[in-house]
Amino acid sequence: MSKHTVEQVHLRHRGRVFHFVSYEGRAEDRKKNRAATDPAWFLMNAGKRWEVMPHQPSQEQGERDGLFAAWLERYVFASTV
């Protein structure tokens, strides 16, 4: 049985609301040629998800939200110049 508790965060940034969800990692599966993964935060949008950063349950909310905002600036709001 999994010990991971799914967390969800709705972050308002630049006037928009972004939905982040934590997912547990998975064990290596050699039969399916899949490497092991660590628990991580994902941005959810339009039925898709993008990995953002490792999930650390003890991380403070302010630090986590600041990292989310920095990720959004780099990957969502980045200039395409």
Number of C-alpha atoms within 10 A of each C-alpha: 3 5 6 12 10 10 12 14 17 13 16 12 13 10 7 8 11 16 14 21 18 23 19 17 14 12 11 12 10 9 6 7 8 11 10 11 12 12 16 16 23 21 21 14 11 5 5 8 14 11 14 18 17 16 19 12 12 6 10 9 11 9 10 15 17 12 14 22 17 13 16 17 14 11 10 10 11 10 8 4 3
